[in-house]
């Protein structure tokens, strides 16, 4: 038999990370099933194009821009369809020296969950995240982290 092809090395510390932002019907259904105070007024957006946002810099804020903030968050969930369950600064991704990221919820109103869990991450605690992890915020937003070769 022919030898197996070599296994490609893992991405280097400088490998490019991307946040893939989607409206997630399954996550939305979970939020509605919990029957929160606003669940009756929420409806899933009929059109929600996927967005791909490169992760660059030491921190990436996830939230909704506001006239009171001097600059919009790097992942701005006010863009159509605006997710009404997202705080102005809902969560923050922090770059680590080894090329990985951690996720922090600084005290959002409607929690931050990871990988389909309904248990929120603790406030103000760095939670390691990896390639393929899904961050759930607001009423329907899922942000999937992907890591690839630097371009």
C-alpha positions as CSV (number, residue, x, y, z in Angstrom):
1,X,0.0,0.0,0.0
2,X,1.0,3.6,-0.7
3,X,2.1,5.6,2.3
4,X,-0.4,8.1,3.7
5,X,0.1,11.7,2.7
6,X,1.8,13.8,5.3
7,X,-0.4,15.5,7.8
8,X,-0.3,19.3,7.3
9,X,1.2,21.2,10.2
10,X,-1.2,23.2,12.5
11,X,-1.6,26.9,11.6
12,X,1.2,29.0,12.8
13,X,0.7,31.7,15.5
14,X,0.3,34.2,12.7
15,X,-2.5,32.3,11.0
16,X,-5.5,34.4,10.0
17,X,-8.7,34.1,12.1
18,X,-12.1,35.0,10.8
19,X,-15.4,35.5,12.5
20,X,-18.3,34.2,10.4
21,X,-21.5,35.9,11.6
22,X,-24.9,34.3,10.8
23,X,-28.5,34.4,11.9
24,X,-28.9,31.0,13.5
25,X,-32.5,29.6,13.4
26,X,-31.7,26.7,15.9
27,X,-30.2,29.2,18.4
28,X,-33.2,31.5,17.9
29,X,-35.6,28.6,18.6
30,X,-33.7,27.9,21.8
31,X,-34.0,31.5,22.9
32,X,-37.7,31.6,22.2
33,X,-38.3,28.3,24.0
34,X,-36.9,29.8,27.2
35,X,-39.9,32.3,27.1
36,X,-37.9,35.3,28.2
37,X,-39.7,38.6,28.7
38,X,-39.2,39.7,25.1
39,X,-39.6,36.4,23.4
40,X,-43.2,37.1,22.2
41,X,-42.1,40.2,20.3
42,X,-39.1,38.5,18.5
43,X,-39.2,37.2,15.0
44,X,-36.4,35.5,13.0
45,X,-35.1,37.8,10.2
46,X,-36.3,36.8,6.7
47,X,-33.0,37.9,5.1
48,X,-29.7,37.7,7.0
49,X,-26.6,37.4,4.8
50,X,-23.6,35.7,6.2
51,X,-20.7,38.1,7.1
52,X,-17.0,37.3,7.3
53,X,-15.0,39.6,9.5
54,X,-11.2,39.2,9.8
55,X,-9.9,39.2,13.4
56,X,-7.1,41.7,13.6
57,X,-5.7,43.6,16.5
58,X,-5.5,42.8,20.2
59,X,-9.2,42.9,20.9
60,X,-12.4,42.5,18.9
61,X,-15.6,44.0,20.4
62,X,-18.8,42.3,19.7
63,X,-21.9,44.5,20.0
64,X,-24.1,47.2,18.5
65,X,-22.8,50.7,17.6
66,X,-24.3,53.6,19.5
67,X,-24.2,57.3,19.1
68,X,-22.7,57.4,22.6
69,X,-19.7,55.3,21.6
70,X,-16.7,57.0,19.9
71,X,-16.2,54.0,17.6
72,X,-18.4,51.1,16.5
73,X,-17.5,47.6,17.6
74,X,-15.4,45.5,15.3
75,X,-18.2,43.0,15.0
76,X,-21.2,45.4,14.7
77,X,-24.5,43.5,15.1
78,X,-26.6,46.6,14.4
79,X,-26.1,46.1,10.7
80,X,-29.2,44.6,9.1
81,X,-30.7,42.5,10.5
82,X,-30.1,44.2,13.8
83,X,-30.2,41.7,16.6
84,X,-32.2,43.4,19.4
85,X,-30.8,41.1,22.1
86,X,-27.2,42.3,21.7
87,X,-25.7,44.8,24.1
88,X,-23.6,47.8,22.9
89,X,-20.5,46.0,24.2
90,X,-21.8,42.4,24.5
91,X,-18.6,40.4,24.4
92,X,-14.9,40.9,23.6
93,X,-12.4,38.6,21.9
94,X,-8.9,39.0,23.2
95,X,-5.8,38.0,21.2
96,X,-3.2,35.9,23.1
97,X,0.6,35.9,22.3
98,X,0.5,32.3,21.1
99,X,-2.0,33.2,18.3
100,X,-5.1,31.9,20.1
101,X,-8.1,33.9,21.4
102,X,-10.2,34.1,24.6
103,X,-13.7,35.4,25.0
104,X,-15.0,37.7,27.7
105,X,-18.5,38.8,28.5
106,X,-18.1,42.1,30.3
107,X,-21.7,42.0,31.7
108,X,-24.1,41.8,28.8
109,X,-27.8,41.9,29.5
110,X,-28.7,38.8,27.6
111,X,-25.7,36.5,28.1
112,X,-23.0,34.9,25.9
113,X,-23.0,31.2,25.3
114,X,-20.6,28.9,23.4
115,X,-21.0,25.8,21.2
116,X,-24.8,25.3,21.6
117,X,-24.8,25.5,25.4
118,X,-27.5,27.4,27.2
119,X,-25.3,28.0,30.1
120,X,-23.8,31.5,29.9
121,X,-20.1,32.1,30.2
122,X,-19.3,33.8,33.5
123,X,-18.9,37.6,33.5
124,X,-15.4,39.1,33.3
125,X,-13.7,35.7,32.9
126,X,-11.5,34.8,29.9
127,X,-12.8,31.7,28.3
128,X,-10.5,30.1,25.7
129,X,-12.0,29.6,22.2
130,X,-10.7,27.6,19.3
131,X,-11.1,27.0,15.6
132,X,-14.7,26.0,14.9
133,X,-16.1,27.3,18.2
134,X,-19.5,29.0,18.0
135,X,-20.3,32.1,20.1
136,X,-24.0,32.8,20.6
137,X,-25.2,36.3,21.5
138,X,-28.5,38.1,21.4
139,X,-31.7,36.6,19.9
140,X,-30.3,34.8,16.9
141,X,-26.6,35.6,16.2
142,X,-24.0,32.9,16.1
143,X,-20.3,33.8,15.4
144,X,-18.2,30.9,14.2
145,X,-14.4,31.3,14.6
146,X,-12.3,29.9,11.8
147,X,-8.5,29.8,11.5
148,X,-6.7,29.5,8.3
149,X,-3.4,30.3,6.7
150,X,-2.3,33.9,6.7
151,X,-2.7,35.7,3.4
